[in-house]
Amino acid sequence: MNAQPAAKTAAQPHTPALPEARPETLGLSSNRLQKISDAFKREIDKGTVPGVTALIARRGQIGYFEAFGRQAPDGAAPMTRDSLFRIFSMTKPIVSLGIMQLVEDGHILLMDPLAKYIPAFADTKVGIERNGALELALPVRPITIQDLLRHTSGLSYEITGNGMVQRLYQKPACR
């Protein structure tokens, strides 16, 4: 993972910073936050990670925002609060967290069908390989939000496997 300091130019739009507040005014403990800092520093000293950036905010205010260590294992550039990262598949836990917040707030249920929120999934069919042919059939049950979180929805990727469904992805009509 390579981090880079955020470029600051006059031409870039400026996003206003969140206001900062003393941790205790946000219900955070300075003593416990120090333990978090100490733990990050120990992991950096052990070589587990080259650097860490951590932010904790509540009610639209930052109570903790620190950067420790270096941006890269073999680099000398220090980690900064504005270091940028390529996070690859880390979007999955971030989206999952957002979904669980919606569940916690009562806006959605894990057993809700996906089609409730994305109607195009109401007519989803499943591919069944039989006697060298691909048959499309109705699913036993609809895809749920929980299925998406557990990666058990049955949705496939074109890049994994070489079954008939994956081969369909390769046809121009599917692109």
Secondary structure, DSSP 8 states (H G I E B T S, - for coil): --EEE----TTS-------B--GGGGT--HHHHHHHHHHHHHHHHHTS-SEEEEEEEETTEEEEEEEEEBSSTT---B--TTEEE--GGGHHHHHHHHHHHHHHTTS--TTSBGGGT-GGGGG--EEEEETTEEEEE--SS--BHHHHHHT-S----TTS--SHHHHHHHSGGG-
